[in-house]
Amino acid sequence: MPLDQLLSGSFLQKFTPFESLTELLQSGGFSAGSAEELKALPQDQLNEHVTKTTSFSSLKDMLVKAAEFYSQRK
């Protein structure tokens, strides 16, 4: 599944203070246009950013919730 569908604007707006994945990443000084690029980012720093700026304890937790949110909307 494309990352922008999983971490959609509607998901991010509901569960985070961000409008988009790009905004979430840029606010932490990150940039990724694909799942591969996201995986290549320093995960400890990304998890720390997610923990500080959202209600999730890690990127993995956010992705799990995003998958649940996506499946409920299908």
C-alpha positions in Angstrom: 0.0 0.0 0.0 1.4 3.4 -0.9 2.6 5.4 2.2 0.5 8.4 1.3 -2.7 6.2 1.4 -1.8 4.6 4.7 -0.7 7.9 6.3 -3.4 9.9 4.6 -4.3 13.5 5.3 -7.5 12.5 7.0 -5.7 10.1 9.3 -3.0 12.6 10.2 -5.5 15.4 10.7 -7.5 13.2 13.1 -4.7 11.7 15.1 -1.9 14.3 14.9 -1.4 18.0 14.7 -0.2 17.7 11.1 -2.1 18.1 7.8 0.1 15.7 5.8 3.0 13.2 6.1 5.2 15.8 4.4 4.4 18.3 7.1 5.0 15.7 9.9 8.4 14.8 8.4 9.5 18.4 7.6 8.7 19.5 11.2 11.3 17.0 12.3 13.9 17.8 9.6 13.1 14.7 7.7 12.2 14.1 4.0 10.8 10.9 2.4 8.7 10.4 -0.7 8.3 6.6 -0.4 8.2 3.8 2.1 11.7 2.9 1.1 12.9 6.4 1.9 11.0 6.4 5.2 12.7 3.1 6.2 16.1 4.6 5.4 15.6 7.5 7.8 17.2 7.2 11.3 14.4 5.3 13.1 15.4 6.3 16.6 15.3 10.0 15.6 12.0 9.5 13.7 10.5 7.6 16.7 11.6 10.4 19.0 9.9 13.0 16.7 6.7 11.0 16.5 6.7 10.6 20.3 7.2 14.3 20.9 4.7 15.6 18.3 1.9 13.0 18.3 0.1 10.7 20.8 1.9 7.7 19.4 4.9 6.1 21.1 6.6 5.2 17.9 6.3 5.3 14.1 5.4 1.6 14.2 2.5 2.4 16.6 1.3 5.1 14.3 1.5 2.8 11.2 -0.5 0.1 13.0 -3.2 2.6 13.9 -3.1 4.0 10.3 -3.7 0.5 9.0 -6.7 0.0 11.3 -8.1 3.4 10.2 -7.6 2.6 6.6 -9.3 -0.8 6.8 -12.3 0.7 8.6 -12.8 3.1 5.8 -12.7 0.5 3.1 
